[in-house]
C-alpha cells in the first residue's frame, strides 16, 4: 500500500489519538477520516503560510495611519458593547442571514 501511495505522489503520515476519540471515530464508518484530516492539515498549512508571509511594510504603515486618523475623529469614549446593550434594551432586531427572519431581543 505504501509503495502505491508513493507512486502517485502521496506520503504517509501517522496520527495518534486517544482511545475515546478513536472509539468515536469508529462510530462513523462512512466518514473518510483520511480525507477529513488531509483537508484540516491543508487548511492549517494555508493559515501558517499567510501568517508567516512577508509583510508589505508600506501597506501596514498606511493601515496604521488610517486607523490613527479614524481614532482621532472619535471621542475615545464610545463602547461597542455598551452600544449593543442600549440597542437591545430599545428592542433592537436583526435579520438572520440564512432565513431572513427578524429576531427580537
N, CA, C and O of each residue as an XYZ file, in Angstrom:
420
protein
N       0.829     -1.197      0.000
C       0.000      0.000      0.000
C       0.871      1.258      0.000
O       0.614      2.188     -0.765
N       1.891      1.292      0.847
C       2.762      2.462      0.921
C       3.455      2.707     -0.414
O       3.584      3.854     -0.841
N       3.903      1.643     -1.075
C       4.544      1.795     -2.384
C       3.580      2.392     -3.400
O       3.977      3.227     -4.213
N       2.310      1.969     -3.362
C       1.310      2.506     -4.281
C       1.112      4.002     -4.031
O       1.009      4.782     -4.978
N       1.061      4.398     -2.773
C       0.884      5.812     -2.436
C       2.070      6.630     -2.916
O       1.900      7.724     -3.453
N       3.258      6.107     -2.724
C       4.455      6.830     -3.160
C       4.465      7.019     -4.669
O       4.886      8.065     -5.164
N       4.004      6.012     -5.403
C       3.989      6.103     -6.862
C       3.069      7.215     -7.361
O       3.323      7.809     -8.409
N       2.015      7.495     -6.622
C       1.110      8.560     -7.063
C       1.408      9.884     -6.349
O       0.623     10.827     -6.445
N       2.524      9.958     -5.642
C       2.974     11.209     -5.051
C       2.418     11.519     -3.676
O       2.442     12.678     -3.263
N       1.924     10.541     -2.958
C       1.406     10.765     -1.615
C       2.369     10.234     -0.575
O       3.071      9.251     -0.811
N       2.400     10.875      0.556
C       3.229     10.449      1.682
C       2.323      9.969      2.803
O       1.182     10.415      2.927
N       2.830      9.069      3.606
C       2.081      8.549      4.748
C       2.462      9.346      5.989
O       3.641      9.561      6.273
N       1.442      9.778      6.721
C       1.636     10.496      7.977
C       0.849      9.747      9.036
O      -0.318      9.414      8.827
N       1.477      9.482     10.167
C       0.780      8.786     11.260
C       0.149      9.793     12.194
O       0.681     10.879     12.425
N      -0.988      9.412     12.722
C      -1.705     10.246     13.671
C      -2.054      9.387     14.874
O      -2.549      8.269     14.726
N      -1.800      9.903     16.048
C      -2.137      9.193     17.273
C      -3.254      9.942     17.982
O      -3.161     11.148     18.210
N      -4.312      9.216     18.329
C      -5.419      9.802     19.074
C      -5.690      8.920     20.296
O      -5.298      7.754     20.342
N      -6.365      9.505     21.277
C      -6.679      8.724     22.472
C      -7.777      7.709     22.153
O      -8.439      7.803     21.120
N      -7.962      6.745     23.045
C      -8.907      5.656     22.815
C     -10.336      6.158     22.626
O     -11.069      5.649     21.778
N     -10.730      7.154     23.414
C     -12.094      7.675     23.325
C     -12.354      8.297     21.953
O     -13.404      8.078     21.350
N     -11.391      9.068     21.473
C     -11.549      9.685     20.157
C     -11.643      8.620     19.082
O     -12.488      8.708     18.191
N     -10.784      7.617     19.158
C     -10.806      6.534     18.167
C     -12.138      5.797     18.208
O     -12.689      5.453     17.163
N     -12.657      5.553     19.404
C     -13.954      4.873     19.534
C     -15.058      5.720     18.897
O     -15.948      5.191     18.232
N     -14.993      7.021     19.103
C     -15.989      7.906     18.494
C     -15.853      7.922     16.973
O     -16.857      7.931     16.261
N     -14.634      7.925     16.479
C     -14.410      7.878     15.035
C     -14.980      6.589     14.452
O     -15.552      6.589     13.362
N     -14.821      5.502     15.181
C     -15.300      4.199     14.716
C     -16.823      4.148     14.586
O     -17.352      3.309     13.858
N     -17.524      5.028     15.278
C     -18.983      5.082     15.179
C     -19.428      5.556     13.792
O     -20.543      5.266     13.358
N     -18.554      6.279     13.110
C     -18.900      6.866     11.819
C     -18.079      6.204     10.717
O     -17.133      6.787     10.186
N     -18.457      4.996     10.394
C     -17.718      4.197      9.408
C     -17.759      4.818      8.013
O     -16.870      4.575      7.197
N     -18.790      5.619      7.741
C     -18.938      6.200      6.410
C     -18.049      7.424      6.195
O     -17.931      7.907      5.068
N     -17.421      7.932      7.260
C     -16.566      9.109      7.139
C     -15.171      8.682      6.691
O     -14.572      7.769      7.261
N     -14.674      9.346      5.678
C     -13.313      9.097      5.199
C     -12.386      9.977      6.038
O     -12.121     11.127      5.687
N     -11.895      9.425      7.150
C     -11.102     10.207      8.094
C      -9.796     10.692      7.476
O      -9.296     11.757      7.837
N      -9.250      9.929      6.559
C      -8.029     10.384      5.881
C      -8.293     11.672      5.120
O      -7.484     12.599      5.154
N      -9.433     11.728      4.431
C      -9.773     12.936      3.677
C     -10.049     14.106      4.616
O      -9.630     15.231      4.344
N     -10.748     13.850      5.712
C     -11.018     14.898      6.703
C      -9.702     15.473      7.208
O      -9.528     16.691      7.254
N      -8.793     14.609      7.581
C      -7.515     15.063      8.120
C      -6.668     15.765      7.060
O      -5.981     16.740      7.366
N      -6.710     15.282      5.821
C      -5.982     15.953      4.735
C      -6.468     17.396      4.596
O      -5.669     18.321      4.452
N      -7.792     17.575      4.643
C      -8.348     18.926      4.496
C      -7.970     19.819      5.678
O      -7.657     20.996      5.494
N      -7.999     19.268      6.876
C      -7.633     20.055      8.056
C      -6.167     20.465      7.975
O      -5.824     21.616      8.245
N      -5.315     19.537      7.607
C      -3.884     19.841      7.510
C      -3.652     20.888      6.423
O      -2.894     21.836      6.634
N      -4.291     20.731      5.266
C      -4.108     21.700      4.185
C      -4.584     23.079      4.607
O      -3.938     24.083      4.304
N      -5.701     23.132      5.300
C      -6.219     24.411      5.774
C      -5.226     25.072      6.729
O      -4.982     26.277      6.652
N      -4.656     24.268      7.630
C      -3.699     24.829      8.592
C      -2.425     25.289      7.884
O      -1.841     26.308      8.255
N      -2.004     24.555      6.886
C      -0.818     24.952      6.114
C      -1.075     26.307      5.449
O      -0.188     27.160      5.424
N      -2.276     26.507      4.915
C      -2.614     27.784      4.296
C      -2.595     28.916      5.317
O      -2.104     30.006      5.024
N      -3.127     28.666      6.518
C      -3.115     29.685      7.574
C      -1.679     30.030      7.945
O      -1.323     31.205      8.024
N      -0.862     29.020      8.170
C       0.537     29.255      8.545
C       1.281     30.002      7.443
O       2.112     30.865      7.726
N       0.987     29.675      6.199
C       1.638     30.351      5.076
C       1.306     31.837      5.086
O       2.184     32.678      4.895
N       0.012     32.160      5.314
C      -0.382     33.577      5.363
C       0.232     34.279      6.566
O       0.690     35.416      6.460
N       0.241     33.595      7.719
C       0.777     34.215      8.929
C       2.275     34.501      8.823
O       2.777     35.472      9.389
N       2.964     33.651      8.101
C       4.421     33.783      8.029
C       4.903     34.487      6.759
O       6.106     34.614      6.531
N       3.968     34.939      5.946
C       4.339     35.624      4.706
C       4.979     36.966      5.043
O       4.719     37.561      6.089
N       5.816     37.416      4.132
C       6.444     38.722      4.340
C       5.366     39.787      4.361
O       4.469     39.799      3.518
N       5.465     40.663      5.315
C       4.503     41.737      5.455
C       4.848     42.852      4.473
O       6.015     43.205      4.299
N       3.825     43.395      3.839
C       4.005     44.553      2.978
C       4.072     45.761      3.909
O       3.046     46.293      4.331
N       5.279     46.177      4.216
C       5.502     47.229      5.209
C       4.782     48.535      4.855
O       4.233     49.202      5.732
N       4.787     48.889      3.587
C       4.137     50.138      3.174
C       2.633     50.066      3.438
O       2.044     51.028      3.931
N       2.010     48.929      3.111
C       0.561     48.778      3.355
C       0.264     48.781      4.846
O      -0.731     49.364      5.276
N       1.112     48.140      5.638
C       0.897     48.085      7.083
C       0.998     49.482      7.693
O       0.197     49.847      8.553
N       1.978     50.257      7.250
C       2.123     51.620      7.765
C       0.941     52.502      7.366
O       0.467     53.311      8.163
N       0.467     52.342      6.128
C      -0.693     53.113      5.679
C      -1.921     52.722      6.509
O      -2.693     53.590      6.914
N      -2.102     51.433      6.761
C      -3.243     50.978      7.562
C      -3.165     51.543      8.976
O      -4.180     51.967      9.528
N      -1.977     51.555      9.565
C      -1.809     52.103     10.911
C      -2.140     53.596     10.930
O      -2.784     54.079     11.861
N      -1.701     54.321      9.908
C      -2.014     55.751      9.832
C      -3.512     55.977      9.660
O      -4.083     56.875     10.278
N      -4.150     55.159      8.817
C      -5.598     55.274      8.625
C      -6.344     55.011      9.930
O      -7.284     55.733     10.260
N      -5.934     53.984     10.676
C      -6.579     53.684     11.955
C      -6.405     54.833     12.934
O      -7.341     55.199     13.645
N      -5.215     55.398     12.968
C      -4.957     56.517     13.873
C      -5.802     57.732     13.480
O      -6.338     58.425     14.345
N      -5.918     57.985     12.180
C      -6.739     59.102     11.697
C      -8.202     58.899     12.089
O      -8.854     59.837     12.546
N      -8.718     57.692     11.915
C     -10.105     57.398     12.284
C     -10.306     57.481     13.793
O     -11.330     57.979     14.260
N      -9.335     56.997     14.548
C      -9.420     57.049     16.013
C      -9.460     58.496     16.497
O     -10.171     58.816     17.450
N      -8.705     59.362     15.846
C      -8.655     60.776     16.246
C      -9.998     61.469     16.030
O     -10.293     62.464     16.692
N     -10.817     60.953     15.108
C     -12.122     61.551     14.845
C     -13.142     61.238     15.936
O     -14.174     61.905     16.024
N     -12.871     60.247     16.755
C     -13.832     59.847     17.788
C     -13.449     60.477     19.117
O     -12.342     60.986     19.295
N     -14.398     60.426     20.042
C     -14.131     60.984     21.376
C     -13.290     60.035     22.211
O     -12.707     60.433     23.219
N     -13.231     58.776     21.786
C     -12.498     57.772     22.554
C     -13.327     57.166     23.669
O     -12.849     56.308     24.411
N     -14.581     57.615     23.789
C     -15.432     57.128     24.867
C     -16.485     56.145     24.379
O     -17.224     55.599     25.198
N     -16.582     55.896     23.069
C     -17.588     55.004     22.526
C     -17.231     53.566     22.859
O     -16.072     53.165     22.762
N     -18.229     52.799     23.248
C     -18.019     51.385     23.546
C     -18.998     50.563     22.719
O     -20.212     50.727     22.837
N     -18.472     49.692     21.897
C     -19.318     48.825     21.086
C     -20.231     47.962     21.942
O     -21.400     47.773     21.606
N     -19.709     47.438     23.041
C     -20.511     46.593     23.935
C     -21.665     47.395     24.528
O     -22.793     46.906     24.601
N     -21.384     48.626     24.952
C     -22.442     49.478     25.506
C     -23.493     49.804     24.439
O     -24.687     49.846     24.734
N     -23.053     50.029     23.225
C     -23.986     50.343     22.140
C     -24.919     49.166     21.877
O     -26.109     49.361     21.632
N     -24.391     47.955     21.926
C     -25.214     46.760     21.708
C     -26.229     46.606     22.834
O     -27.391     46.290     22.580
N     -25.803     46.826     24.071
C     -26.722     46.730     25.207
C     -27.857     47.737     25.045
O     -29.022     47.384     25.224
N     -27.530     48.988     24.708
C     -28.561     50.016     24.517
C     -29.507     49.634     23.382
O     -30.723     49.789     23.503
N     -28.955     49.142     22.294
C     -29.746     48.724     21.143
C     -30.724     47.620     21.537
O     -31.899     47.665     21.172
N     -30.236     46.632     22.282
C     -31.109     45.539     22.720
C     -32.190     46.040     23.680
O     -33.341     45.613     23.602
N     -31.817     46.942     24.581
C     -32.789     47.485     25.531
C     -33.891     48.267     24.825
O     -35.012     48.360     25.327
N     -33.571     48.829     23.660
C     -34.555     49.591     22.896
C     -35.362     48.697     21.957
O     -36.109     49.190     21.112
N     -35.206     47.375     22.110
C     -35.974     46.440     21.284
C     -35.384     46.210     19.917
O     -36.111     45.923     18.966
N     -34.088     46.330     19.805
C     -33.408     46.140     18.532
C     -33.657     44.763     17.952
O     -33.907     43.806     18.685
N     -33.591     44.668     16.668
C     -33.768     43.383     15.994
C     -32.720     43.268     14.900
O     -32.081     44.250     14.522
N     -32.559     42.071     14.410
C     -31.640     41.855     13.302
C     -32.192     40.767     12.408
O     -33.031     39.970     12.827
N     -31.729     40.738     11.199
C     -32.165     39.730     10.244
C     -31.185     38.575     10.235
O     -29.980     38.774     10.078
N     -31.707     37.351     10.406
C     -30.865     36.163     10.296
C     -30.473     36.022      8.836
O     -31.332     36.072      7.956
N     -29.198     35.848      8.572
C     -28.736     35.811      7.194
C     -29.189     34.557      6.457
O     -29.318     34.575      5.233
N     -29.430     33.473      7.180
C     -29.748     32.230      6.482
C     -31.232     32.050      6.202
O     -31.587     31.287      5.303
N     -32.117     32.724      6.940
C     -33.544     32.517      6.728
C     -34.316     33.818      6.514
O     -35.491     33.783      6.151
N     -33.677     34.952      6.732
C     -34.341     36.218      6.528
C     -35.362     36.586      7.593
O     -36.100     37.558      7.431
N     -35.414     35.822      8.680
C     -36.357     36.103      9.754
C     -35.826     37.218     10.633
O     -34.618     37.345     10.837
N     -36.746     38.029     11.152
C     -36.350     39.082     12.086
C     -36.436     38.512     13.489
O     -37.448     37.923     13.868
N     -35.374     38.689     14.254
C     -35.313     38.171     15.609
C     -35.314     39.344     16.572
O     -34.485     40.246     16.449
N     -36.220     39.343     17.513
C     -36.300     40.397     18.516
C     -35.482     39.990     19.734
O     -35.428     38.812     20.090
N     -34.854     40.955     20.363
C     -34.131     40.709     21.623
C     -34.810     41.423     22.737
O     -34.364     41.349     23.881
